[in-house]
Amino acid sequence: MDEQQGTQGPPTPSFMGKHRLAATISHLHNQINLIQEELDQLETLGESSLVCDQLISSVESIPDPLLPMTKAPADDSWERWFRVRTNSRWI
């Protein structure tokens, strides 16, 4: 009985195993094609540093509507509330 098992070669793949392998290979080919298309698109784009510089300059040129335009406080009396008084005493 042991002699018969020793003379047998590797098990042959079944139809389902062959189908799975073919499906896996087909899936890998599809992924390779998608990656190749992405690489081709990236090669046609400009350099990223140039694109980033253009984006930053265009964003910085447009003022933010939520931020005030002045850098100093508009009302100095309002700022007095937040200043620390050095000569006042707390009892």
N, C-alpha and C positions, 0 to 999 in steps of 0.2 A: 504494500500500500504506500509506503514511504517512497519507494522507487518510482511509482507513477507520478507522485506530486513533484518529484525532483526533475523528471523529464519534461514536464509541461513548461512552456514558455510563459512569458508575461500574458496576463489576461487581455484578450482583444476588447477594444472599446465597443460598447453596444451602439445601436443607432441613436439612442438618446444622448450618449456621451459625445458622439460625433456632431450631433446637432447643436449641443451646448458649446462645443469648441468653435464650430462655424459661427454661431451667434456672437460669441465673445470676440472672435477675430473681426467680424463685421462691425461690432460696436467700437473696437479699438481703431479700425480704419476711419470710422465716422469721427471719432474724437481727434484723430490726427488731421483730418481734413479741416475740422473746425479751428484747430489751433493754427494750422497753416494759413487759413483765411484771416485770422486775427493778426498774425505776424505780417501778412501782406498789407493789411490796413494800417498797422503801426509804422511800417516803412514809408507810407505815403504821408504821414503826419509830419509836421515841423518838429523841430527840437523842442523838448518839453520846457527847457529853461526859457526859451523865447516866448512860448505860449504863456507860461506862468508870469513872466514880466509884463506881458501885454494885459493879462487878466488883472494883475495887481494894480497896474496904472489906471485901468479903466474903472476899477472899483474904488480906488482912492480919489479919483477925480469927481465922483458923485457924492455930495454931502449926505450924511445920514439924517433923515428927517426927525429921528427921535433924540438926537444929540443937539445941545445948544450950539449956536454958532460962535458965541463969545467964550473966551477962556477964563475971563474974570467973572466974579459974581455980578449978576445984574443989579442986585439990591444989597448994598453994603450993610444995611440995618439987619437984614436977615442973617447975614454971616456973624453978626455980633453974638447971637444966641449960642453959637458953637465955639466961640473963643473962650479960653480959660482965663478967668480973672485971677490975677496974682495978688492983688491987694484986698480981696474980699475975704471975710472970715465966715466960716461955717460954725455955727454953735450947736 
